[in-house]
């Protein structure tokens, strides 16, 4: 069986746990992908063969795409931390499936339960899967992948079917173009599908509805949909689909991630330059607000002010005629919700 212990710190690194009995047919590697957990100092993992106990008649786990019908017979992975992570820390988990039989592409995933819980306690644990065809959804990838997990527990691979689901989602993707996020998805079939709701989140916990798109009702043909987020957040954002039936019941799809770095294309203009102490600043950025800071040549902060935006356009007029002596100064513009700052040099001639 074997135990393996890894010490971790707050980061976004992958920690591999080579557990199992070590032979080609009894090797069951697992991995934890850290999402900035700050409370967890170490994790101990092991693989317990033939202990994925469950009662198939009581298995009610569902991903929103398919219902789980069975769990793997080979065993389960156990991950035990020194303490559970707290919000907003999360993790992803990979379970290698080379020695797991009976899995079906796009219809397998990872289920979990609290340590020592009963046979009917297996569920998704609020973790999510990638969309069909994505990482960890096909057997050829060699692993199952579960995203945005919030607690450690016993975990194993499960297989299901999609026959009872209202839609058969083929894909869902998001792409950043010219500062907008283009969202596209395709279904192979729909049953009593009323509408889709596109949702966005900055942390994977709290979701905001940003668009509603009518469904096809009932369809056995391939249907394609699209929506555009014209006001995406800066940095990392998450998108998902909420699908609502004609009877009002709703399910959610997997999650896609966008890293919006559009503020890096910022243009700054300072004029007149040189100046007698009175000058203007203009800047274009998708950031929600910008902090302007003025430094002397020794790096001492002389002035700062937060500027508001008018449709992505920032401008300000500043008069330092009685405060600045002749010399070189630096203007630093920092998007409040961004990672980078931008510096322009200005010369004052008195």
N, C-alpha and C positions, 0 to 999 in steps of 0.2 A: 504494500500500500504506500508507505513512505510519506513523510511530512516535508514541506519545503517552506521556509520562512524568508520573507523579503522585507527589508526596511525601506520606507518610502518617505518622501518629502512633498511639499506642495509644488506640483509641476504638471506637465501634460505628457509624461513619459509612459512607455509601456513596460510593465513588469511581468516577465514570463515565469511560470511555475511548471517545471518539468516533472509532473507527478505520474503515478501509475507504478507498475512493476518493472518497467524498463526494457522489456522485450518488444520486438516490433508489433506484436499483437496485443500487448497490454500497456501500451504507452498512451496516456491521455493528458496531453499538455493543456494547460489553461493560461490565460493572461489577463491582467487587469490594466486598463488604460486609464491613467489618472486624469481627472478633469478638475484639477486644482483643489483636491481635498486637503484641508489644513489640519484636521483633528487626528487623522490616522497616522500612526508612527510605524506600525508594522502589520503584516498580514501573514497568517499561516494557512497553507493550502494542502489538501490531500485529495486523493480519489478513492472512493469507497465502492468496490465492485458489487454489483447485484443488490444494491440497497436503495434504488430509486423506487421505493414502495409507493404504490398508488392504486386507487380503485377507479378503473376506467369509467364506471357508471356514475362516479361523482366528479369526474374531471370536467370542470367548467371554465377552464382558461380559454380566452379568446384574444386575438391580436387586433380585431376589427377587420382583418382581411380573411382570417380563417379561424376555425375552432380547433383546438388541440384534441386529438383522439387517442393518442398513446404517447408514453414516454419510453425512452430507450431502456433496453434491458441490461445494458452493460454496466451501469452504475451511475454515480453522481459525484460532482465536484463539491468540495466544502471549502469555503473561504471564511476564515475567522480573523477579524482585526482586533487590535487592542481596544478600540472603541469605534462605534459607528460614526460615519461622517455626518456633519451638520451642514445645513443650507449655507451657501449655494454649492458646496462641494458635491461632486458626483463622479461616477466612473462608468466606463464601458467594459464589457467582459467578452473574451473570446474563449470558446471551447473547441478544441480540435476534434474532428469527427472522422478521421481516417479509419478508426476502428469501431465506428458506430454504424449499425446496419438499419436498413428500412426507412431512410429519410428520402423525402421528395422535394425536388427543387421548388423554391419559393413557398413551400408549405411546411418548413421546419423552422425552429427557433429555440430559444432558451426559456425555460420556466424555472421558478425558484420558490422556495418556501422557508419559513423560519426554521432554525436548527431544531431538530427533534420533533417537528410538528407532525400531525397525522397524515394519513394517506390521501385525504381529500384536500389538503392545504396547498397543493401546487397551483401556481398562477403566474402571471406575468410580472407581478411586483411593481407595476407602473413603469417598467422598462419598455423600450420601444425597439422595433426593428427598422433596418433600412428598407427602402422600397423594393418591390420585386426586381430581381436581377442585380441589385446592389450588393455591396460587400457583405459576406456572410449569409447570403440568401441562396447560393447555389452550391451543390456538393463539390464542384470542381475547385471552389475556393479553399476547401480543406478545413473550414472552421464555421461554427455558428457564432453570430455576433449580436449582442444585446447592448442597447445604448441608453445612456442617461439613467443608470441605476442609482438608487439612493441609499441602499442598505446592503450589507453582506449577509450571506445565508448559504443554504444548500441549493445547488443549481444543477440542472441536467438538460439534455436535449430532448425536444419533443417533436412529434410529427402530427399533421392534421389534414383537413380538407377544407375546401372553400365553397362547398355546395350550399351551405346555409347562409352565406353572406349576400347582402343586397347588391354589391358590385364586385366585379372581378377586375381589380386595378392592375394594369400592365406596367405602368410607370408613372412617376411623379418627379419632376425635376425643377430646379430653379437656377437661372443664369443671370449674372449681372451684366448689363449692357447700357452704356451711356448714362450711368447713374441710376437706372431703374432696375428692378428685379422682375424678369420675365418668368412666369410660372406656367408649366405645361403638364398635363396629365392625360392619360388614355385609359379607357376601360374596354374590356373584351365583351362584357355583358352587364346588364343592369336589371334589377328586379325591384319595382316599387320605389325607385330612387327619386325623391322629390328635389333635393338641391344639395350643392356643395357649399361649404363655408371655408374660405382660405383664412388661416390663422397665423399670426406671427408672434414670436417671443424673443426676448433678449437673454433669457436665462434658462429656458427649457421647462420652467414651472408655470409661469404666468403667461396666458395666451390672450391675444387681442384679435377680434374678428376684423378683417380688413376688406373682405369682398364676399359677395354671395353670387353663386352661379347656378342657374337652373340645371337639373339633371334631365335625363331622357325618359324617366318613368320606367318603362319596360323596353329593353332592347337586347337583342342577341347579336348585334353588329358592333364593330369597333367604333367607338366614339372618342373624339379628341376635344379637349377643353384648354382654355388659356386665360390668364389674368395677368395684370401688370401692377406691381407695387411701385407707385410713382414717388413715394416718400419713404424709402427704406432707412433703417437705422444705420448709423456708422458702426464699424467693427463687425462682430459676429452676431448674426441673427438666425433664428430657426423658423422654418415654415412647415405647416402640416395641413392636411385636409380633414375637415369634419364633414361626414356624409350623413344626411338626414333622410329617413324613409318617409313615405306618405303617411304613415301612422305616427310620426313624430319621434321615433327611436333614432338614436345617433351612434355612429362609430367613428373612430379616428384612424388615419393612415399612419405610416411611418413618417419620419422627420428628415428634411433636407436642410443643409446648412449653407449660408452665404457669408463670406467675409468681404464686407464693403470697405474698400480702401479709396473710395472716390475722392476723399478730401486730400489725398496726396497729389492731386492734379491742381492744387490751389495756385492762383495767380495773385501776386501782390504788387501794387503800384504805390509808390511814395513820391509825392510831388508838392512843391518844387524841391528839387534836390540837386545842388546845395540849397539851403534855406537860411533865412535870417532868424529862424526860430518858430515860424508859423508854417505848418505844412498839412497836407491831406493824405489820408490812407484809403485806398480802395482795395477790396479783396473779394474774390469769388470762392465760395466753398459750400458744400452740402452739410457742413456741421451746423448744429442747432444754435451755437453761440461761439464767439471767439474772444479770447483774452489778449488784449494788447499790452505789452510791457516795454518800457523804455529803459535802456541801460547805458551807462557811460563806458568809456574804453577800459575801465578797470573792472567791469562786470557788476558794478553797484546798481541796484534797482532804484530808479528815480521816480517812476510813475507806472500805474497799471489801471486798466479799465476793461470791463466786459462789454463787448459790442453785440447788438442784436442784428438779426438778419432781415432783409426784405427780399424774399424769393432767392435766397442764396447770395445776395449782394450785401457786402458790408462796406460801410464808409464812415469816416470820422474826420473832423477838423480839429486840430490841436494848436494851441498858441502858447509857446514857451519862450517868447521874446525876452521877457524879463527874468527868466530862470536859468537859461542855458548859456554858457560861455562858448566861444568858438572852439570847434573840435569835432571829432568823430563820435557818433552815437549809434546804438543798435536798437532796432525795433523788432521785437519778437512777437509773432502771432501764433497763438496756440489754440486749436479747436478743443473746446471743453470736453467733448466726447470722443476725441481722437488720441492717437499715440504720438504723433509727430508735431513738431513746431517748426516755424518758418521764420527766418531772420533776414532783414534788410538793413543795409548800412545807410546812414544819412549824415551829411556833413553840415554843420552849422557855421555860418560866416557872419560875424557881428560887425 
